[in-house]
Amino acid sequence: MSLEQQIEDIVRKVIREELARQSRDEEIDLLTADQAAERLGYSDRHSVYKLKREGKLKAVSLGDSTLRFSKAEVRRFIEARTA
């Protein structure tokens, strides 16, 4: 692995850790796929990933295939489907 790739990996790790910390502090309201699934009433995260693939639910990419879903986006999704 090149030095540039190692630096990129370290930066990604630091960003993920900082976003996770902020999310815990509720400065940024990000949910894991499991947490989003729970809020949406799904039994597992696969349904959430399907919604993301279909473009129905937006996600925040943290790199390394790590996705988070904002509480606001989950709320928007629910409100758009409320009769």
C-alpha positions in Angstrom: 0.0 0.0 0.0 1.4 3.4 -1.0 2.0 6.2 1.5 -0.8 8.2 -0.2 -3.3 5.3 0.3 -2.2 5.0 4.0 -2.8 8.7 4.5 -6.2 8.5 2.8 -7.1 5.5 5.1 -6.1 7.4 8.2 -8.1 10.5 7.1 -11.2 8.4 6.4 -10.8 6.7 9.8 -10.5 10.0 11.6 -13.5 11.4 9.7 -15.6 8.4 10.6 -14.6 8.6 14.2 -15.4 12.3 14.4 -18.8 11.9 12.7 -19.6 9.0 15.1 -18.7 11.2 18.1 -20.8 14.1 16.8 -23.7 11.8 16.1 -23.5 10.5 19.7 -23.4 14.1 20.9 -26.4 14.7 18.7 -24.7 17.6 16.9 -25.2 15.6 13.7 -28.1 13.2 13.7 -26.9 10.2 11.7 -28.3 6.7 11.9 -26.9 3.3 11.0 -28.9 1.2 8.5 -30.1 -0.9 11.5 -31.3 2.2 13.3 -33.0 3.6 10.2 -34.7 0.3 9.7 -36.0 0.3 13.2 -37.4 3.8 12.8 -39.0 2.8 9.5 -40.5 -0.4 11.0 -38.4 -2.8 9.0 -37.1 -6.0 10.5 -33.6 -5.6 9.0 -31.2 -3.2 7.3 -31.5 -4.8 3.9 -34.8 -3.0 3.2 -33.1 0.3 4.0 -30.2 -0.4 1.6 -32.8 -1.4 -1.1 -34.5 2.0 -0.6 -31.1 3.7 -1.0 -30.3 1.8 -4.2 -33.8 2.7 -5.6 -33.1 6.4 -4.8 -36.0 6.6 -2.4 -33.8 7.3 0.7 -30.6 9.3 0.6 -27.5 8.3 2.5 -24.3 10.0 3.7 -21.2 8.1 2.5 -18.4 8.0 5.0 -16.1 6.1 2.7 -15.1 2.4 2.8 -18.8 1.6 1.9 -19.9 3.0 5.2 -23.3 4.7 4.9 -25.3 6.6 7.4 -28.8 8.0 7.1 -29.8 11.3 8.6 -32.8 11.5 10.9 -34.1 14.3 8.8 -34.0 12.2 5.7 -35.7 9.3 7.4 -38.4 11.7 8.7 -38.8 13.1 5.1 -39.2 9.6 3.7 -41.9 8.9 6.3 -43.7 12.2 5.8 -43.7 11.7 2.0 -45.6 8.5 2.4 -48.0 9.6 5.1 -51.6 9.5 3.8 
